[in-house]
C-alpha cells in the first residue's frame, strides 16, 4: 500500500481499511447466517450451532443495517452566501 512522503498512513488508506473491515464483517454474517451448507445438511452454521432457529435472508441483514443508521432530520432553510466585492 502506498504511503505518504514520510511513510505515514494517509486518510484514504484509513478509509479504505475501514471499508475492507465492513465488507469482511458483512461477508462473515452472510456466510454464517444466510448461506446453506451442504456439509451440514443444508443448514447455516448458526442454525447448526443453535444460535438461530431460522435461515436468514439478505433482506434481513439489510434491515438490521438500516436500523443502526442514524435517522436523518429535516434540513434547515437555505442561507444564501454573502458576496463581497
Secondary structure, DSSP 8 states (H G I E B T S, - for coil): ----TTS---HHHHHHHHHHHHHHHHHHHIIIII--BGGGTSB-HHHHHTS-SS---HHHHHHHHHHHS----------------
